[in-house]
Amino acid sequence: MSFTIVKEATPRLNRSELAVPGSSPKFFEKAAKGPSDVIFLDLEDAVAPDDKEQARKNVIQALNDIDWRGNGKTMSVRINGLDTHYMYRDVVDVVEQAGHNLDLIMIPKIGTAGDVYALDMLVTQIEQAKGIKHRIGFELIIETALGMANINEIAKASPRLESLHFGVADYSASTRARTTNIGGANAEYGVLTEADASGKRDYHWGDQWHYALSRMVVAARANGLRPIDGPFGDISDPDGYRAQALRSAALGCEGKWAIHPSQVDIANEVMSPSEKDVTKARRILEAMEQAQKEGRGAVTLDGKLIDIASIRQAQGIVAKADQIAGR
């Protein structure tokens, strides 16, 4: 291990993160009683300009009146971008009036570490002025070329940081990617194999977002943050959503957005360790404990060598399983 020790962000269960428009209070109570780990009440993209002010009032009232935490929810609010005139009032009004009931602020379209610093200063002053005892965390959406280019500096910009999220739609617009989908596969992103003996060639689709998502995961984990995959736009395609969630989990993501309640259960399932994996992880830890009692350095289980990396993996799986069970 490096002499530099990575300090982990505040531990939270973050398998699913449900987006709820601040302009639609009729969905608030249902979301509070649903199975999502985290809910972000949205003041940005899901709210039309003419509805911004009322949505902000709805969110403040909901944070104060609904028993979100009693229903096991971590609560976040997605503010408007720093390049809009809505942002400062989102932060000031929501934190001043409902900060005691707010866990996280989701900041969209982060481009530089300075963006984070500016929000940190403002939130710190409000917390001090209003006597808010807990530290409100930050969730950052990486959804522009500028943000991806500066991701390493962004990921260490504030002790408030808890997670990085991949915003695929705005990222594709920023990079001028040839797609109008929100996530998912792209038929144009693939490779054509060489011809076989009969002259046949196969076409294999690839994952257009693999590099961006993988880069975000590395930046997040290197700084003790949770990497979270963003939205999948086709709510009528649960199989496509599951496939993308599985790829994200394989790359190291800890959770995924749900832009519709129907996606929450899939995210929770995919982002949870399987019963088989948990059982194996516990056996690994038991085998190592027994070996230490017997003074043995080398440990094998089912004919396979167990090393320090295996133990760390097992500890992570067991810790997540215990976290889920304790929700």
C-alpha positions in Angstrom: 0.0 0.0 0.0 1.1 3.6 -0.6 2.1 5.7 2.4 -0.8 8.0 1.3 -3.9 6.7 2.9 -7.2 7.4 1.2 -9.9 8.5 3.6 -13.3 7.2 2.7 -16.3 9.6 2.5 -19.2 9.3 4.8 -20.5 5.8 4.3 -24.0 5.6 2.9 -26.0 3.0 1.1 -26.2 4.3 -2.4 -27.3 1.4 -4.6 -30.2 3.3 -6.1 -30.7 7.1 -6.4 -34.2 8.1 -7.4 -34.8 11.4 -9.2 -38.0 13.2 -8.2 -38.9 16.5 -9.9 -39.3 19.4 -7.4 -42.3 20.6 -9.5 -44.2 17.4 -8.9 -45.0 17.2 -5.1 -47.6 14.5 -5.8 -44.7 12.0 -6.1 -43.0 13.0 -2.9 -44.8 10.7 -0.4 -44.6 7.7 -2.7 -40.9 8.2 -3.1 -40.4 8.5 0.6 -42.1 5.1 1.1 -40.3 3.4 -1.8 -37.2 1.2 -1.8 -34.6 3.6 -3.1 -31.6 4.3 -0.9 -31.1 7.9 -1.9 -33.6 10.4 -3.3 -32.7 13.7 -5.0 -35.4 16.3 -5.3 -34.6 18.0 -8.6 -34.6 21.7 -9.2 -32.6 21.6 -12.4 -33.3 19.7 -15.7 -36.7 18.2 -14.7 -38.1 21.7 -13.8 -39.2 24.2 -16.5 -37.9 27.8 -16.0 -41.3 29.2 -15.1 -41.7 26.5 -12.4 -38.3 27.0 -10.7 -39.4 29.2 -7.9 -42.4 27.1 -6.9 -40.4 23.9 -7.2 -37.9 25.4 -4.7 -40.7 26.1 -2.3 -42.1 22.6 -2.8 -38.7 21.0 -2.0 -38.3 23.1 1.2 -41.7 22.1 2.4 -41.2 18.5 1.6 -37.8 18.3 3.4 -39.4 19.8 6.5 -42.8 18.0 6.5 -42.1 14.4 5.2 -40.4 11.8 7.3 -37.7 10.9 4.8 -35.2 9.6 7.3 -37.8 7.6 9.2 -38.3 5.8 5.9 -34.5 5.1 5.7 -33.8 7.7 3.0 -30.7 9.8 2.4 -31.9 13.1 1.0 -30.3 15.2 -1.7 -31.4 18.2 -3.7 -30.1 18.9 -7.2 -29.5 22.6 -7.6 -29.3 24.5 -10.8 -26.0 25.1 -12.5 -23.4 27.7 -11.4 -23.9 29.4 -14.7 -27.6 30.2 -14.0 -29.2 32.9 -11.8 -31.3 30.2 -10.1 -28.3 28.5 -8.3 -27.6 31.0 -5.5 -31.2 31.1 -4.4 -31.5 27.3 -4.5 -28.6 27.0 -2.1 -29.5 29.9 0.2 -33.2 29.1 0.5 -33.0 25.4 0.7 -30.1 25.2 3.2 -31.3 28.1 5.3 -34.9 26.8 5.5 -34.4 23.1 5.4 -30.7 22.3 5.9 -31.3 20.5 9.1 -33.2 17.8 7.1 -30.8 17.7 4.1 -27.9 15.2 3.7 -26.5 16.1 0.3 -26.5 18.7 -2.4 -26.1 17.5 -5.9 -24.2 19.9 -8.1 -24.6 19.6 -11.8 -22.1 20.3 -14.7 -19.1 20.7 -12.4 -16.2 22.0 -14.6 -13.4 22.9 -12.2 -12.3 22.5 -8.6 -13.1 26.2 -8.2 -16.8 25.5 -8.8 -16.7 23.2 -5.8 -14.8 25.7 -3.7 -17.4 28.4 -4.4 -20.3 26.2 -3.2 -18.3 25.0 -0.2 -17.8 28.5 1.0 -21.5 29.4 0.6 -22.8 26.3 2.3 -20.3 26.6 5.2 -21.4 30.2 5.9 -25.1 29.1 5.9 -24.4 26.2 8.2 -22.6 28.4 10.7 -25.2 31.1 10.6 -28.1 28.7 11.0 -26.5 26.4 13.5 -26.7 23.3 11.3 -24.6 20.7 13.3 -24.0 18.1 10.6 -21.9 18.7 7.5 -24.0 18.6 4.3 -22.2 16.5 1.7 -21.7 17.2 -2.0 -22.6 14.9 -4.9 -20.9 16.1 -8.2 -22.2 15.3 -11.6 -19.4 14.9 -14.2 -21.3 15.7 -17.4 -19.1 17.9 -19.5 -15.8 17.6 -21.3 -14.3 20.3 -19.0 -15.4 18.4 -16.0 -13.9 15.1 -17.2 -10.7 16.9 -18.2 -10.4 18.3 -14.6 -11.8 15.3 -12.8 -8.8 14.5 -10.6 -8.6 18.0 -9.2 -12.4 18.1 -8.8 -12.4 14.8 -6.9 -10.2 16.3 -4.1 -11.7 19.8 -4.1 -13.5 19.6 -0.7 -14.0 17.5 2.4 -17.7 17.7 1.7 -17.4 15.5 -1.4 -19.1 12.1 -1.1 -19.7 10.9 -4.7 -19.1 11.4 -8.4 -21.9 10.8 -10.9 -21.7 10.2 -14.6 -24.2 12.4 -16.4 -24.3 10.7 -19.8 -26.8 12.9 -21.6 -25.1 16.3 -21.1 -21.7 14.6 -21.5 -22.6 13.3 -24.9 -23.8 16.8 -25.9 -20.6 18.4 -24.5 -18.4 16.0 -26.4 -20.7 16.1 -29.5 -21.1 12.4 -29.5 -23.3 11.0 -32.3 -26.2 9.9 -30.2 -29.5 11.3 -28.9 -30.1 8.5 -26.4 -29.6 8.9 -22.6 -27.2 6.1 -22.0 -27.5 2.6 -23.5 -25.9 1.1 -26.5 -25.1 2.7 -29.8 -25.2 0.6 -33.0 -22.5 2.8 -34.6 -20.0 2.0 -31.8 -18.6 -1.4 -32.7 -16.0 -3.4 -34.6 -16.2 -5.6 -37.7 -14.2 -8.8 -37.4 -11.9 -10.2 -40.1 -13.6 -12.5 -42.6 -13.6 -16.2 -41.7 -13.0 -19.0 -44.2 -16.4 -18.6 -45.7 -16.0 -14.8 -46.0 -18.5 -14.1 -43.1 -17.7 -11.1 -40.9 -19.4 -10.4 -37.5 -20.2 -7.0 -36.0 -19.7 -6.6 -32.3 -21.2 -3.7 -30.4 -19.1 -2.0 -27.8 -19.8 0.2 -24.8 -19.6 3.8 -25.9 -19.3 5.1 -22.4 -16.7 2.6 -21.0 -13.8 5.1 -21.0 -15.7 8.0 -19.4 -17.3 5.8 -16.7 -14.0 4.0 -15.9 -12.1 7.2 -15.7 -14.7 8.6 -13.2 -14.6 5.4 -11.1 -10.8 5.7 -10.8 -11.0 9.4 -9.8 -13.7 8.6 -7.2 -12.0 5.6 -5.6 -8.6 7.3 -5.6 -10.2 10.0 -3.4 -12.5 7.8 -1.2 -15.7 8.8 -3.0 -18.6 6.7 -4.2 -18.8 6.4 -8.1 -22.4 6.4 -9.2 -23.7 5.7 -12.7 -26.3 8.2 -14.0 -29.5 7.9 -15.9 -30.8 5.3 -18.4 -33.4 7.1 -20.5 -35.6 4.3 -21.8 -37.9 3.5 -18.9 -39.7 0.9 -21.1 -36.5 -1.2 -21.4 -35.7 -2.8 -18.1 -33.4 -5.3 -19.7 -31.3 -2.5 -21.2 -31.3 -0.8 -17.8 -30.1 -3.9 -16.1 -27.4 -4.5 -18.7 -26.0 -1.0 -18.2 -26.2 -1.3 -14.4 -24.3 -4.6 -14.6 -21.5 -3.0 -16.7 -21.3 -0.1 -14.2 -21.1 -2.5 -11.3 -18.4 -4.5 -13.0 -16.3 -1.3 -13.5 -16.7 -0.5 -9.8 -19.7 1.8 -9.5 -21.5 1.6 -6.2 -24.9 2.6 -7.5 -27.1 3.9 -10.3 -29.7 6.5 -10.9 -33.4 5.7 -11.3 -35.3 8.2 -13.3 -38.5 6.1 -12.8 -39.6 4.1 -9.8 -39.6 0.9 -11.9 -35.8 1.1 -12.1 -35.2 1.2 -8.4 -35.6 -2.5 -7.6 -33.3 -3.4 -10.5 -30.6 -1.0 -9.3 -30.9 -2.4 -5.7 -30.6 -5.9 -6.9 -27.6 -5.4 -9.3 -25.7 -3.2 -6.9 -26.1 -5.6 -4.0 -23.7 -8.5 -3.5 -25.4 -11.8 -4.3 -26.0 -14.3 -1.6 -23.5 -16.6 -3.2 -20.8 -13.9 -3.2 -21.5 -13.0 0.5 -21.3 -16.7 1.5 -18.0 -17.1 -0.3 -16.6 -13.8 1.2 -17.5 -15.0 4.8 -15.8 -18.3 4.1 -12.6 -16.5 2.9 -12.5 -14.4 6.1 -13.2 -17.5 8.3 -10.4 -19.4 6.5 -7.9 -16.6 7.1 -8.9 -16.3 10.7 -8.4 -20.0 11.2 -5.0 -19.9 9.4 -3.8 -17.1 11.7 -4.8 -19.1 14.8 -2.8 -22.0 13.4 0.2 -19.8 12.6 -0.1 -20.4 8.8 0.8 -17.6 6.4 -0.5 -19.2 3.2 -4.2 -19.9 2.9 -6.2 -21.9 0.3 -9.9 -22.3 -0.1 -11.5 -24.7 -2.6 -8.1 -25.2 -4.1 -7.4 -21.5 -4.7 -4.8 -19.3 -3.0 -6.2 -16.5 -0.8 -4.0 -13.4 -0.7 -4.4 -10.0 0.9 -6.3 -8.6 -2.1 -8.8 -11.5 -1.8 -9.3 -10.6 1.9 -9.9 -7.0 1.2 -12.4 -7.9 -1.5 -14.2 -10.2 0.9 -14.2 -7.6 3.7 -15.8 -5.1 1.2 -18.5 -7.6 0.2 -19.4 -8.5 3.8 -19.4 -4.8 4.9 -21.9 -4.0 2.1 -24.1 -7.0 3.0 -24.1 -5.9 6.6 -24.9 -2.3 5.6 -27.9 -3.5 3.5 -29.1 -5.8 6.3 -29.0 -2.9 8.8 -31.0 -0.5 6.7 
